[in-house]
Amino acid sequence: MAQTRKTGYVLEGWLMANFIAMMAYYKLFNRLKQANLLSKYAPKDIIELSKSIYQLKIQGVWNLSEITQKTQKLFKKINIDYLT
């Protein structure tokens, strides 16, 4: 009985995480569609670009990693702002 309950919680957690990921994916899809960029980029491309952006703590101060100008322009077109 306890194993079934635990499996149920794991499944519910997986479904919830999958649902949130799907919502984020389609939000990216719609932003690309509105900016007429779907022929050039897929939501997965935006996710891959985002993986290279992170924060570094240097001497107690948080700094954003470098972002190429091409990536900055793309994110601006689809209204993604990593600076806020």
Secondary structure, DSSP 4 states (H G I P E B T S, - for coil): -HHHHHHHHHHHHHHHHHHHHHHHHHHHHHHHHHTT-TTT--HHHHHHHHHT--EEEETTEEEEPP--HHHHHHHHHTT--TT-
